[in-house]
Amino acid sequence: MKPAASTIMKDYARKECVVSLMTVEHAGGKDVAAMVVDAHLQAIAVYLIGSIGRQKAYNVFARYADEVIKPTLPAGGPE
């Protein structure tokens, strides 16, 4: 796949995901949206482990973990 096509596909996938979650949140609330995110992450993890292996799957998730986890931790780390 050409780099430009890859960028377009990633951008579309991100937007599709956000719109879907906004729809779920509007219909069912933040707790339902969080449950859907949890289910999606579990499914993605299982797929990636089977497709590219455990280490590469870990690398994919680790790439984004800091963006999600670190900003929410209290100073000094988790309690």
Secondary structure, DSSP 8 states (H G I E B T S, - for coil): --HHHHHHHHHHHHHHHHHHHHHHHHHH-HHHHHHHHHHHHHHHHHHHHHHH-HHHHHHHHHHHHHHHTGGGS-TTS--
